[in-house]
Amino acid sequence: MFPEVSSNAVEPVGVEIPAEPEPAELVTGKQASTSSFAVVARAVRHSPSAMTGLIILVVLILIALLAPLIAPYNVNVQVGKPFTHPGGAHLLGLDDGGYDVFSLLMWGLRVSLLVGFAATFVASGVGSVVGIVAGYFGGAWDSVLMRITDYFLVIPALPLMISVADIWGPSLFHTIVVIGVLSWTVTALVVRAQARTVKERVYVKRERSIGASHRWVISHHVLPQLVPLIVANTVLNISYAIFLETALAFLGLGDPNLVSLGTMIQHAFLASAVVQGAWWAIVPPGVLVAVIILACSLFGRAIEDAFNPRLRAANLGARSFTRIRAGKDAS
């Protein structure tokens, strides 16, 4: 009934046959890492909250770096009477020792950010190594490392940090090490879960089948896939590290020779600033700590949502439900 089509039919001349697209799983780790950073940039551009958090962080970092140049007064020189009210010469007044609060904030921000970034770097490094080794190799490595992680998870972090810091003595280096060593568990769990997924992908199995070493696979395929996730988790951990540094300094376990936001709050509290009505000595450092935590949370959550479709879908679902509920209430 129908004419038979020859299997040897010649393809029409001049017509380009499109190539079959390469499966997503065959994309290399470095290409996926590049596309992941493009996803981060797009998520930040299209998220006002993420852009706000990033701008706040950049401004605070610049202020901390330029503190020796832009601070109006020397933080080691008494410039007036204790608890002098804010005025033209002193925008935020003076603290209990007669030092300019505005200048102290700049130097305190410098120290707190240094502790936050350094301790987070230590925590991210330890957590990433533990997570990659446990997730990629599995077996006995996974069992041993995850049991160690579980032990650290059940230990109350702040009391242990207080005990260790008290034994080692108040020092900026000791504070960084204590916070970093005791804050790596969440990073290890997140990285381990993603490493277990990456090692099962086609291009990783293909590399292993042709004799690639574990070191090559981890450095060229597994790690590039994990870098954006580690960065997102690191941003979130910065706020946690700064909060812990503030808590330790408030309890008198910070470096007594340096000014941080925690030591400012501690000195104002011991001098009964609230009772004397000198709110400017205790409120600004507390507000600045809250602003840092908020900025890190806004920026870090946006990156986390960009790499976790489930979180993004949950957020969209919650927003849609809110709009539907609002429409029903209006009607």
Secondary structure, DSSP 8 states (H G I E B T S, - for coil): ------TT----TT---------GGGS-HHHHHHHHHHHHHHHHHT-HHHHHHHHHHHHHHHHHHTHHHH-SS-TTS--SSTT----SS-TT-B-TTS-BHHHHHHHHHHHHHHHHHHHHHHHHHHHHHHHHHHHHH-HHHHHHHHHHHHHHHHS-HHHHHHHHHHHH-S-HHHHHHHHHHTS-HHHHHHHHHHHHHHTTSHHHHHHHHTT--HHHHIIIIIHHHHHHHHHHHHHHHHHHHHHHHHHHHHTT-S-TTS--HHHHHHHHHHTTTTTTT-GGGTHHHHHHHHHHHHHHHHHHHHHHHHH-HHHHHHHHHHHHHHHHHHHHHH-
